[in-house]
Amino acid sequence: MSTINSSNNDGNASSGDSEISPPRVARFWFLLVIDVPSVVCTFCIIIHIVTNRARRHALQNHTILVILLINLPVQLPDIILYLNAYQNGLLQPSSPAACLTWWFIDITFYNGGVILLAWMAIERHILIFHYRWIMNRRRRFLFHYLPLVVLVIYTLVFYIIAFFFIPCENGYDYTVPVCGESPCYQSYGVFGEWDLFANNCAPIILESVVSIGLILRVQWQKRRLRQSDQWRKQQRMIIQLCLVSGVNMCINLPIYLITFAHLCGLPSQYGVQASSYFYFFSYLVTLLFPFTSLSQYPELRKVIKKIFCMSARQLPLGSTVVPARRAVPTGAADV
């Protein structure tokens, strides 16, 4: 995730440089226990979508699929580097190239996922209330495919320029997670300000406003038109959006409220510890997304539930230890 450099001219550290109080071993197991089933769930949903023609062509699945794919670098190499740093006490190999690669993966793909979540909230409005906008091929390209392509390309190009072409010098701390995650581009004039407001704050605020607006609009339309059957068909999309937006708002919104308070004059030492907690738990936005997406795929949930039930039934049989036969004394068999 992208840390916001809230340091002032006195050299106070940003909130991304400090660690939270739970020991590293606790954080190691916390991430590992959530990440493994999250990755499994991600691949299950991807396979569930791409192996079926109807699901593959369903418009509501495309943004979910792209977010799942863009989240994979966070779930795999990013979390693996995090666990490696926790286990060894520092990043290995301890080199600027390793830190820069970690920063690029962590910030680019996490922020890319957050930006796409904001677009997904807008797209749900289109799919539910303005479906005529995407009835023909031309409109479908303009209002559905083009935004996805533009947002993905924009995110990649922006952070490639930010990390590899901005003429500034980075500082690395190999003993803390994500090497302290304080890339110099965040303090590089307008470029850093654009990243803060356009790539971090704006998507969170936009998603929050759009998601709340969607819920209110759905409730108002249900009462006005009394078309409960129509809204029941869209229920899964609305539930999934509410779950995703709820997690995103609860974790990421406080980070930017604290950052905004610092920009408005709050001393930088206030809120640092709280921000550090929110930065760590912001991984949940990525790791919980596959589970919240399951609300849209009841068939897949049944398959997963069936697999778990079968495994639970087989586990006692497979784990039962058959006691060894007692040795029969010599001559006892003849009695």
Salt bridges, closest charged atoms under 4 A:
GLU19 OE2 - ARG24 NH2 2.51
GLU19 OE1 - ARG27 NH1 2.83
GLU123 OE1 - ARG124 NH1 3.52
GLU123 OE2 - HIS144 ND1 2.67
ASP229 OD1 - ARG232 NH1 2.79
